[in-house]
Amino acid sequence: MTFTLPELPYAYDALGPYMSKETLEFHHDKHHKAYVDTGNKLLEGTGLEGKTVEEIVTASYGTNQPLFNNAGQHFNHLHFWNWMKPNGGGAAPAALAAKIDEDLGGFDKFKADFIQAGVSQFGSGWAWLAVKDGKLAILKTPNGENPLVHGAKPILGVDVWEHSYYIDYRNRRPDYLKAFIENLVNWEYVEKLYGEASK
């Protein structure tokens, strides 16, 4: 397969005021497109053509860093756009909320710990809610790395590269993360991934 840039699942201005049209235009049309275009060039001749993006990410980890960087970021962003929706946030669906209570000490603690993971990720990277060994875990990774390469399945992730928030929040990463978790998260999509990861 080759990587292709997906359309956003909403209008460019649909996530305001928490994420601006300008941020989405730059982030999706420039940054994600660059991962797709570069990843496709780097994929040629690797023997990984025809594999899924997940397979390419895991196969290139530790063996082909340039391909991994771009494939990882493509995977991350395929989900990132779907992890957000207009009028998002709020409470997690019941079954997932019960699992958050059981594994992470309640929804408020989850929110605080998820935000802290994003705040404390030095430089560029991601904060995650993932399923590992049947339990929910909060993780953080540098650059384009994701939980797939650590034996976990991501069900929610937030991009903390500066291009994801600097236009709207400047250096206020905590404010961006608070806005993301409280106003943007598409919990139905998280629930869908949780169901798949729990099989």
N, C-alpha and C positions, 0 to 999 in steps of 0.2 A: 504494500500500500504506500501511497504518498500522503504526506500531511496536507490537509486543506484547512484554510481559515474558515471557521463557522460564522454564520451571521449571528449577531447578538439576538438573544431571545426577547428583546424589548427595544423600544426606541432609545436613541442616544441620550435623550433628555429625561428618560423615565425614572431615573434613580435620584433625581434632584429632590431636596437640596443636599443630600448626603454624598452623592458622587455626581460630578458635573458632566455635561455633554462634552466639554473640552477634554476632561480626563478620559472618558470612554473613547473618544475619537483617537487620542494619542495612544492610549493603552492597547486598545483592540486593533486599530488600523495600522499602527506603526510597530509597536513592540511585539504583539502576538504575531503579526504578519512576518516580522523579521525572523522569529523562531521557526515559523513554518518554512519560509524560503531557504534559510540557512540549513535547517534540519534536512530538507529534501536533498540539498546538494551533498551534505555529509553522509546521507544514507546510501548514496550510490556506491556500489561495489563492496558493501560491507557484508553481503550475504544475509542481511536482515530485511531486505525488501520483501514485502508480502506479509510481514509479521504485524501484529497489532501494536498500537502505540505503547501499551503496557509491557508487551514482550520486548520491544525495542529499548524502553527505559531500563528494564531490569538487565537485559543482555549487555547494554553499553556501560552500565555502572562499573566503574573501576577498570574498564578496558578501553573505552573510547570516550574520553572526557568531552571533547567538543560536540560529538553527537549526543552524548548524555545530557549536556547542558541544554541543548535546543529541544530534544525530545522530551526531557523532563518538564521544561517550561511549557511546551505545547500541551502535554497531558494536564499540567496544573491549570492552565488557562481554559482548556476545554470545559473543565468543571467549574472554574472560578466564575465564569459568566452565568452559569446555571445555579450557583450557590447564592445568587442575589436575585431579588425581584422587587418591583415597586411595592410599597407598603409591606415590606418584609419585617423580619424580626418577630417579636412577641414570644409566646411560649412554644416549646417543642411539643410535637404530637405525643399523645399519652404513653405509648409503649417506649418511645425513645426517652421521654422525660423520666420514666420509671428506671430505665437503665442508667441515665445520668445520675439520678439520686443514688442508685446502688453502687455505681463504680466511681463517681466523681464527687460525692458529698453534697449533692443538690444543685439546682439550676443556678442559683446566685454564685455559688463557689465555682461552678464550671465557667460561668461568664467571666468572673474575676481572673481565674487561672488561664483561660484562653487569651484574654487581653494581655495578661502579664507575659505569656509566652511570646506574643507578637512584639510587645514593647522591649523585651529583653533579648530578642534575636539581634545580635550585633550585625550591623551592615544589612545587606540584602538577604531575603529569605522568606520563609512562610511559617505560619502557625497553623496547627492542625488539630482536628478531632478525628481520631482513627480507631479502628477495631483491631486489637492485637491479642492473640490467644483468647478470643472470646470476650474480652473486656474492652471497654472504652478507655482511651488514653489521650492525653493532651501532649502533643509533641511540637517541636520546632526544628526546622532544618535550614541550612544555609543555601543561598543561591537558588538553583532550580531543583534541588534535591527534594524528594517527597517520601512519605512513609512506605511506599511500595518496596523500596530497596532496603527497608529495615523489617521486613516480614509483617507489615501492617497494611490495612486497607483504609485509605483516607475517605471519610464521609463528609467532612467540612474543612475547608482551608481558606485562609486569608493571606493575600499577597502583601508583604511589607517592604517590597522594593519601593524606593522613593517615587518612581514614576506612577505608582498606583494611588498616591495620595498627595503629592507635593503641590500640585496646582490648587487643590481645594483646602488643604490643611497646613501647607508649608511644613515646618518641622514638628508639628503636633501629632505625632504618630498615635499616642494614647487616645486622642479625640477621634481620629479616624477609626480606630479599632472599636471604640465604644459605639460609634455611629453604625459600623458594620454589623455588630452583633445585635444591637437593639432595633435597627431600622431597615436592614437590607437582607438578612439571611432568609433564604427560601427553604423553610423547614420541610416542605413536602419533598424537595429534591434530596435533602439530607436523609430523610426517612427512607426514601427509595434506595439510596446507596447503603444505608444501614441494613435494610432487608437483604440486599444482595451480598453484603459482607458477612452476614450472619448465617448464610446457608452452609 
